């Protein structure tokens, strides 16, 4: 009997290194979509070696269009508890072996450069920023980068769209037609 399961993508996950410098977050996860039923399997598989078998998660339902109570992952179901007072960009995963794993959930539509900055910040050892703080700082950083890029484009357009060229030196002319003389032939 053959099984026709859709291939799963590898989870985009950045975890803090195993150090004594514990932070508020254990890392960041950047899902490909807002479909929790599709996205949870690769995440739980990626976390299994470090955190054990994930049995329960908590999340805010606002970013997820469908809010299931259970999500099947690899032969068992992960129980999902939805809390509207939990930060929308936070997911807490619980396992039997190591307790809990707190992740920043980077929205799927985030630009790659922005997602990379968020994942790096969230997975830094000793991170003391909440998910809300990281997201608002990234929004400000992205805004400043957009403004700087726009200012550079405005300067480019104001200068005619090309780098400044040094002024041309007039060349001596011999006869009625313009014949450029070599540097050594000038008087």
N, C-alpha and C positions, 0 to 999 in steps of 0.2 A: 504494500500500500504506500503510495507516495503522498507526501504532504505538500500543499502549495501555500507556503507562507511567504509573505513579502520579505525581501531582504531588508535588514535593518542597517541603518547608518551608524557609524561610530559616534558616540556622544561627544559633543564639544564641551570639554570639562577641564577646568584648571583647579587643582587642589593645593592647599598649603603643604609645604614639605613637612615631614615628620620631624619637628624640632620641639624644644621645650618652650618656645615662644608662642604660646597659644594666643589666638586672636578671637574676635567676635564671630568671624566666619571661617568655614572650613574650605571655602573656595567659591567658584562660580560655574554656572552651567548656562550654555547658550543653545537652547533648543532650535530646531529647524522650523517648527510650526507651533501653533497654539493647541494642538491636538494631544492632550495628555495621554490618552490611550496609546498613541503611536510613539510618543517621545519617552515614556517612562521605562520601557524595556531596555533600550540602550544605556540609559542612565543607571539603572539598577545593576546591569552587567558590569559597567565601568567601575562602580563603587564596591562590588562584591569582594575583591581581594583586600581592600583596605578597611571597609566598614562591615563586611559580612552581608548576610541576606537582609535586604530592606523589607520590612514588614508593614510599615505604616508611614504615611507622609501627612504633613499639614501644609496648607497653602491658602491664600486668599483667592476666592472664586473670580474676582474682577478680571484678571487677565486671561482666564480660560473660558471660552464660550460654552463648553460642556463640562459640567462638574459631576463626574461619576463618584460613587461611594466606594467602588472597588475597581481596580484595574488589573486584568490578568497579565502576568509577566512570567514567562518561562515555566509554566506548570503550577503556579500558585498565584494568589491574588494579593495585591498590595491594597491595604485599606487607606482610604483618603478621607481626611477630616478637613472641612472647609471653615475658615475663620475670617470673617470680614474685618476684624480688628488686627489681624496679622498684616505686616507690610506686604503690599502687592508684589514686590520684587524679591520676596523671600520664600524659600521652600525649606522645610525641616524634614529630614528623613530619619526614621528610627529603625534600628536593627537589634536583633537579639544579642549580638556579640559586643558591639562597642558603643551602644547608646544612641547618640544622635549625630547628625551631620547637617550643619546649617549652610545653605547655599544662596548666593545671589543668583537670581534668575534674570539673565540678560534677555530682553525682548527679542524675538526672532527677527524682527524687521530692522534691528540695529545695524548700522554700517560696520563693516569689518574692522576698521581702524578703531572706532569707538568701542566695539565689543572687546577688542584686544586690550585696550587700556583698562576697561572695567574688570576683565578677567585677571589681569596682572595685579591690579590693586586689591581685589577681593582675595586673592590667593597669596598675598604677601605675608610672611611670618610676622606675627604680632600686630596684625591689622586691628585698629581700634575703631574703624568707621562702620556705621550701620549701612544697610543696603540703601536706605533713603538718602543718606549723606553721599554715598558713592554715586548714586544716580544723579543727584542734583549737581554735584561737582562735575560730572561728565557732561551734563547738559550745558553747563557754563563753559567748559573747555571747548566743546563742539561749537558753541556760539562764537567764541573768540577766534577759533580757527576759521570759521566761515567768514567772519568780518575781515580777518587778515588776508584771506584769499581774495575776497571781493576788493579790498583796497589795492592789492597787487595787480588785479585785473584792470582796475580803474587807472592806475598809473601806466600800465601797458598801453591801454587805449589812448590816454592823453599824449603819449609819446609817439603815437602813430603805429603802434603795434610792432615796433622793431627796436632793437637795441640802438643806442645812439652811435652814429658813425662819425669818425673824425672828419672835419671839413676837407674837401678836396683841394689840393694845391694846384694853382693854374700852371699849365705847361706852356713853354714857349712855342710859338707857332712860326713855321717857315713857309713862305709863299702864300698862295691864295687858299690852299687846302690845309686842313689841320694835320700837321705831321708832328707827332710827338718826338722830341729829341731825347736821346739818352741823357742820363744825369751828367756824364762826363763831357758832353758836347755843349753844354750851356756856357755862356760867357759871363 
